[in-house]
Amino acid sequence: MPVVTIKTKSWLLWGLAFVLTICSAAYQRMTGPSYPVRGKAFVDNVEVAFRLPCSHGGEGDEEIRLLVPKTSISGVMEFRRFRSDDPWSRQSLERRDDHLVARIPHQPPAGKVVYRVYLSNNEGDPVSLTTERVIIRFRGGVPAFVLIPHIILIFAAMFLSTRTGLEGLFRGSKVYKLTVWTTALLLMGGMIGGPVVQKCAFGAFWNGWPFGHDLTDNKTAVAFLFWVIALWRSRRNPQSRGWTIAASVILLAVYLIPHSVLGSELDYTQMPAH
């Protein structure tokens, strides 16, 4: 039976950490409320593939474009501000060559609009593209020089957190060193970079406890607290691995919570009727 060297074992753990990080990132990206609603619908014997946005960044309205070459098919969108007393508005989809186009009116940062798109031919009943109404959230534009470092640092922290947890689980000798780097990356990417991104997108540095219920802020704070404790325990006793493994599991669990769940939301009941 071949003997696994320390170097080989280390590379295997780095590879496993990378795979786990990529899988958790993909899961979070595809399950969050900001992920577009995709699907297919059949109207007048024509298959229509659609992608309905759930997030809009920056200025201007959000445009919905559906590829529908058959000119006998038309459409309408019904919409209103989310959790408001507004009456439902209806907007006919505009035909532009082979596309039907609708525009969702721009909202202030953290404002949401609930909408549904229907297609029909000249004679048949309208067909809803989705079984439920779709919710889109608007946010301010986040400059690339702010967003890109935040994304890199936060996923580097996740990668290193997973690797550190594996180091503790397999009783490696670099637990403390890796814990230092993980905590530092989470501090820079999550506790510093996160609020800066939040300020650009929604106008406030922090919307978590005790000022709000933003789950992204809260879960980042919880994960960081566990890593601070793990760092303290590991510094006092380099052989201590329990808190490091626990912090790694907590951060992995945090990343499995879809991004933007219970995110910042504008209260339209405190605003003038639309």
Secondary structure, DSSP 8 states (H G I E B T S, - for coil): -----HHHHHHHHHHHHHHHHHHHHHHHHHHSTTS-EEEEEEETTEEEEEEE-SEEESSS-EEEEEE---TT-EEEEEEEETTS----EEEE-EEETTEEEEEE----TT-EEEEEEEEE-SSS--EESSSS-EEEEEE----HHHHHHHHHHHHHHHHHHHHHHHHHHTT-S-HHHHHHHHHHHHIIIIIIHHHHHHHHHHS-S--STTT---HHHHHHHHHHHHHHHHHHHHHH-TT--HHHHHHHHHHHHHHHS-TTTT-----GGGS---
